[in-house]
Amino acid sequence: MKIEELPTPCVLVDLDVLERNIQKMAEFTKSRNCGLRPHAKSHKSPFIAKKQMNAGAVGVCCQTLIEAEAMIMNGIENVLLTHNLASPGMIDRFLSLVRNGDAKILVDGQENAEMLAKAASHRGLTVGVLVEVNVGNNKAGQEAGEPAAKFASWVSREGGLKFKGLQCYEGNLQLTIPNFETRKEQAVPPLQKITSTINALKRQGLDPEIVTAGGTGTYNITAGYPGVTDIQPGSYIMMDRRYSEIESAGSDFEQAMTVLSTVVSTPTDTRAVIDLGWKAVGIEYEALGWGGMPKPLIHGVTYHTGGDEHGVLNCERPSSRPEVGDKVKFIPAHCDTTLNLHGVFYGVRGENVEVVCPVARR
Ligand SMILES: Cc1ncc(COP(=O)(O)O)c(C=O)c1O
């Protein structure tokens, strides 16, 4: 099948580019003597996870239960769920993954840890857990240093749980600081928090097997930092408009994901209407002031959202206006949320569609 035959709007993933991105990150982490635990939230697909594992990944991270289920049920057996669970039904579903593979999860407080411990013990299981540490993201996580280490010590004595290490993702640094040197400077305090937590663990007599951190924006800052055993970047495989503006990440990895649309109407000489609205492309970065509109890959047009199912292309000149039936490709502002809007993506090489790949959506 050819790309032009696909129903639109749809997500295309250039498999040659994707494979180069996978290889590049794998070789880089190896050169820093650091493991790679890529985040599957960017692709939600065992098909891509297998490529990452074949390139040497130690496992994958997932952000939702359904992503973790898609991975483990399709043979990706080493999964870290980088989220807390706090409802019995979801914990139960997670425990069925523990029976079927190496599924680990985060805990960051006595409440969620006790719920997990009780459910696991009740079923005669032991769950590998990582203590989540707040290294600056100010979302979930124990405070770094003594508080995190004391909590880890409690976890290590709790039946049903096995303390495996620390989750230290510095999410606040990934997309907020385009300049590389500034980002590197601002990474110093979070990295020091990792060191202080490892040292505090040692004082508690604990030696973490896993200390994981790092994303696409900090991959070459965090990989190789003493004590960090692996990094967990996600977007590097797909890339997007925002990451293309993040110095270093933007030049080190190529754009694999695009969104394909069709021109459905040309009401004026300089306006074309396409079938790409916000139900098919993530535009939420607009609210953060980062530029949330997708970037058209044709000259002389700008995209404006036209609502749920429509996009409007304002054209500089009548000659730059595409015609009804023409296909227009875009680079989405955010790869993760764009993919999450689609049931499948199309893996392509050149103009040929090679694979139709289901997406494990929420
Ligand atoms: C916990 C965690 N780890 C890793 C990542 C990967 O980040 P990126 O896609 O910026 O590489 C994310 C992204 O949101 C995340 O939430």
The ligand as an SDF file (V2000), in Angstrom:
LIG
                    3D

 16 16  0  0  0  0  0  0  0  0999 V2000
    8.7410    9.3450   34.1420 C   0  0  0  0  0  0  0  0  0  0  0  0
    9.1710    9.7080   32.7700 C   0  0  0  0  0  0  0  0  0  0  0  0
   10.3320    9.1970   32.2960 N   0  0  0  0  0  0  0  0  0  0  0  0
   10.7570    9.4750   31.0450 C   0  0  0  0  0  0  0  0  0  0  0  0
   10.0210   10.3080   30.2020 C   0  0  0  0  0  0  0  0  0  0  0  0
   10.5430   10.5330   28.8120 C   0  0  0  0  0  0  0  0  0  0  0  0
   10.6900   11.8400   28.5030 O   0  0  0  0  0  0  0  0  0  0  0  0
   11.0120   12.3500   27.0230 P   0  0  0  0  0  0  0  0  0  0  0  0
    9.8900   11.9440   26.1340 O   0  0  0  0  0  0  0  0  0  0  0  0
   11.0770   13.8050   27.2270 O   0  0  0  0  0  0  0  0  0  0  0  0
   12.2890   11.7280   26.6420 O   0  0  0  0  0  0  0  0  0  0  0  0
    8.8320   10.8770   30.6690 C   0  0  0  0  0  0  0  0  0  0  0  0
    8.0510   11.7960   29.8250 C   0  0  0  0  0  0  0  0  0  0  0  0
    7.1050   12.4170   30.1760 O   0  0  0  0  0  0  0  0  0  0  0  0
    8.3870   10.5540   31.9770 C   0  0  0  0  0  0  0  0  0  0  0  0
    7.2340   11.0530   32.4600 O   0  0  0  0  0  0  0  0  0  0  0  0
  1  2  1  0
  2  3  1  0
  2 15  2  0
  3  4  2  0
  4  5  1  0
  5  6  1  0
  5 12  2  0
  6  7  1  0
  7  8  1  0
  8  9  2  0
  8 10  1  0
  8 11  1  0
 12 13  1  0
 12 15  1  0
 13 14  2  0
 15 16  1  0
M  END
$$$$
